[in-house]
Amino acid sequence: MAQNTYQRQLVGQQSGVQVNIPYDRTERLLQETGDQTFATVGMFTRGRIDKPMLVAASKMNRYLGEPQSLRKTQAASTYLQMFEAFNRGAAAAVVMRLASETASNKWILLSHAADNQISLVETVPNTGDWLMAVKLADCINAGVWVSFEKGKSNTEINLVVRERKTNSRGVEVGTGEVLYTVTGSTDVDATDDLNQSYFIADVAQRYYGDWLSIEVNPTANAVLPDDALFTVKQAQAVVPYTDAGVLADTQYVAAANHIGNTSLQYRYIMSDTNNVALVFALTQVAIAQNRRMYQAIDGTLSPEAAIAWKNQFEIDDQEAMYVGWLWSPIQRQDPTYKNGIVLMSSVGQKIGLACARNATYNAYGMPALQQPIAGRDYQLIGTKFNQTQYPNDLELAQLAEAKINPCLYQEYHDTSGYVWADSLSGANKSGISKLESAAEIAIWFQHYFGRYAKSVLQKPMTDAIRAMEDQLQRVCEWAQASDWLVPSASLDGAAFGYVVRPNERYPDDEMDVTINLAINGVVRRIFIDSNMYSID
């Protein structure tokens, strides 16, 4: 007998009771990991070079290596800025590692040869006495310790890849942290207890994706049982990745394009480089992908020189709202302690605080985007501060006109510290879009409704219009309740407005959506008058 006396579906004119699946009609904004994530391009001592990688705050050393000395290369500053971004609240970073044209990541080859059983090759051989080849996507400058060992059967191999480690005498000991460990068969038809493929290449892909690639000689299964190779474990240190080349502008631009084309989500783009080609390429990515970018300007430059450097980038006046420019003439202790007291940008802390703000949201699921990361409540943290330049009033006015936000020492009624003294978006406009917070809110609306609009594609025109209008009304009301939007005389006292209708010229398959937003402003300038009166 059936569990219930009713059914999920009645057929035709069948008599009975149909009970439909319950439908949840409540709707909330879901937080995205990308809201607390930023993207960047940089030079590191490890990390894949073929595509961007997602690096969690707790995995920075594992995927990017150790911090490097700024005395060797200023490119090491990107690592320091990432470190600060994570310390101030960023959850993860989408990272594209720079590599020259001559960079080479070789296969680790295990052979049946009597000597030189572990070697490096550019490509996997088509013929020969090799057993298997392994390729690591990590591209670790220092190399790795790799070991191969026969398993429980004549076809089973244990592969272990470790960090290199030496003892007090500088001798390799092969006991470093395990990066990869795989046990599998050289037989392509082998299966495990769950009837899954036990072929070692499939096992590696199952657990490590494309970070670890394995190729096996088709004849390995027949050769291995009688091979003396596996009477003892084969292990040694190898350096598969090398890059002795010089970076050209084409590599910088290609790296930026990788950031633009990845499916890994991020809200901000962080740039701490002086390379003009990379900076311009990243600005184009920010504009095309609807992301907010923060660019550091060298703090050793004078205000006049900082303005000149920034002005070499020709960006449309309105599109410039996507790029915030930060000038920080401040020395402080390197937080990784790899360097001493050095002049460092503040772009990492700025982005980290923005990510932390985005992680805190109200009952509508909306963060406080109306609050820019600037002023008294957002101070730079660190030790041994030393401001190297003190711009005068005229220079501060010139920086504001150039839409550059300085990070400087400021005093308040109850505290003092180093803060971002302005919050201009970068737009060369006199209206609301010149404000950093307005740019963030506008970008948020474009991102949200750009994605929502895709969900109404291929629906009847009337259904699509109704759905879009309902969602616009709902989200805009939430935005107004969250103080993102405020009533405006330009909208006849309303905080928002919208028009959704079929396109006049192509009404059959095109829909036009116009959204009008009265965005909350930010106090940048205050004028105080005082009146005095006598006793009579």
Rosetta blueprint (number, residue, H / E / L):
1 M L
2 A L
3 Q L
4 N L
5 T L
6 Y L
7 Q E
8 R L
9 Q L
10 L L
11 V L
12 G L
13 Q L
14 Q L
15 S L
16 G L
17 V L
18 Q E
19 V L
20 N L
21 I L
22 P L
23 Y L
24 D L
25 R L
26 T L
27 E L
28 R L
29 L L
30 L L
31 Q L
32 E L
33 T H
34 G H
35 D H
36 Q H
37 T E
38 F E
39 A E
40 T E
41 V E
42 G E
43 M L
44 F L
45 T L
46 R L
47 G L
48 R L
49 I L
50 D L
51 K L
52 P L
53 M E
54 L E
55 V E
56 A E
57 A H
58 S H
59 K H
60 M H
61 N H
62 R H
63 Y H
64 L H
65 G L
66 E L
67 P L
68 Q L
69 S L
70 L L
71 R L
72 K L
73 T L
74 Q H
75 A H
76 A H
77 S H
78 T H
79 Y H
80 L H
81 Q H
82 M H
83 F H
84 E H
85 A H
86 F H
87 N H
88 R H
89 G L
90 A L
91 A L
92 A E
93 A E
94 V E
95 V E
96 M E
97 R E
98 L L
99 A L
100 S L
101 E L
102 T L
103 A L
104 S E
105 N E
106 K L
107 W E
108 I E
109 L E
110 L E
111 S E
112 H L
113 A L
114 A L
115 D L
116 N L
117 Q L
118 I E
119 S E
120 L E
121 V E
122 E L
123 T L
124 V L
125 P L
126 N L
127 T L
128 G L
129 D L
130 W E
131 L E
132 M E
133 A E
134 V E
135 K E
136 L E
137 A L
138 D L
139 C L
140 I L
141 N L
142 A L
143 G L
144 V E
145 W E
146 V E
147 S E
148 F E
149 E E
150 K E
151 G L
152 K L
153 S L
154 N L
155 T L
156 E E
157 I E
158 N E
159 L E
160 V E
161 V E
162 R E
163 E E
164 R L
165 K L
166 T E
167 N L
168 S L
169 R L
170 G L
171 V L
172 E E
173 V L
174 G L
175 T L
176 G L
177 E L
178 V E
179 L E
180 Y E
181 T E
182 V E
183 T E
184 G E
185 S E
186 T L
187 D L
188 V L
189 D L
190 A L
191 T E
192 D L
193 D L
194 L L
195 N L
196 Q L
197 S E
198 Y L
199 F E
200 I H
201 A H
202 D H
203 V H
204 A H
205 Q H
206 R H
207 Y H
208 Y H
209 G H
210 D H
211 W H
212 L E
213 S E
214 I E
215 E E
216 V E
217 N L
218 P L
219 T L
220 A H
221 N H
222 A H
223 V H
224 L H
225 P H
226 D H
227 D L
228 A H
229 L H
230 F H
231 T H
232 V L
233 K L
234 Q E
235 A E
236 Q E
237 A E
238 V E
239 V L
240 P L
241 Y E
242 T E
243 D L
244 A L
245 G L
246 V L
247 L L
248 A L
249 D H
250 T H
251 Q H
252 Y H
253 V H
254 A H
255 A H
256 A H
257 N H
258 H H
259 I H
260 G H
261 N H
262 T L
263 S L
264 L L
265 Q L
266 Y L
267 R L
268 Y E
269 I E
270 M E
271 S E
272 D L
273 T L
274 N L
275 N L
276 V H
277 A H
278 L H
279 V H
280 F H
281 A H
282 L H
283 T H
284 Q H
285 V H
286 A H
287 I H
288 A H
289 Q H
290 N L
291 R L
292 R E
293 M E
294 Y E
295 Q E
296 A E
297 I E
298 D L
299 G L
300 T L
301 L L
302 S L
303 P H
304 E H
305 A H
306 A H
307 I H
308 A H
309 W H
310 K H
311 N H
312 Q L
313 F L
314 E L
315 I L
316 D L
317 D L
318 Q L
319 E H
320 A H
321 M H
322 Y H
323 V E
324 G E
325 W E
326 L E
327 W E
328 S L
329 P L
330 I E
331 Q E
332 R E
333 Q E
334 D L
335 P L
336 T L
337 Y L
338 K L
339 N L
340 G L
341 I E
342 V E
343 L E
344 M L
345 S L
346 S L
347 V H
348 G H
349 Q H
350 K H
351 I H
352 G H
353 L H
354 A H
355 C H
356 A H
357 R H
358 N H
359 A H
360 T L
361 Y E
362 N L
363 A L
364 Y L
365 G L
366 M L
367 P E
368 A L
369 L L
370 Q L
371 Q L
372 P L
373 I L
374 A L
375 G L
376 R L
377 D L
378 Y L
379 Q E
380 L L
381 I L
382 G L
383 T L
384 K L
385 F L
386 N E
387 Q E
388 T L
389 Q L
390 Y L
391 P L
392 N L
393 D H
394 L H
395 E H
396 L H
397 A H
398 Q H
399 L H
400 A H
401 E H
402 A L
403 K L
404 I E
405 N E
406 P E
407 C E
408 L E
409 Y E
410 Q E
411 E E
412 Y L
413 H L
414 D L
415 T L
416 S E
417 G E
418 Y E
419 V E
420 W E
421 A L
422 D L
423 S L
424 L E
425 S L
426 G L
427 A L
428 N L
429 K L
430 S L
431 G L
432 I H
433 S H
434 K H
435 L E
436 E H
437 S H
438 A H
439 A H
440 E H
441 I H
442 A H
443 I H
444 W H
445 F H
446 Q H
447 H H
448 Y H
449 F H
450 G H
451 R H
452 Y H
453 A H
454 K H
455 S H
456 V L
457 L L
458 Q L
459 K L
460 P L
461 M H
462 T H
463 D H
464 A H
465 I H
466 R H
467 A H
468 M H
469 E H
470 D H
471 Q H
472 L H
473 Q H
474 R H
475 V H
476 C H
477 E H
478 W H
479 A H
480 Q H
481 A H
482 S L
483 D L
484 W L
485 L E
486 V L
487 P L
488 S L
489 A H
490 S H
491 L H
492 D L
493 G L
494 A L
495 A L
496 F E
497 G E
498 Y E
499 V E
500 V E
501 R E
502 P E
503 N L
504 E L
505 R L
506 Y L
507 P L
508 D L
509 D L
510 E L
511 M E
512 D E
513 V E
514 T E
515 I E
516 N E
517 L E
518 A L
519 I E
520 N L
521 G L
522 V L
523 V L
524 R L
525 R L
526 I L
527 F L
528 I L
529 D L
530 S L
531 N L
532 M L
533 Y L
534 S L
535 I L
536 D L
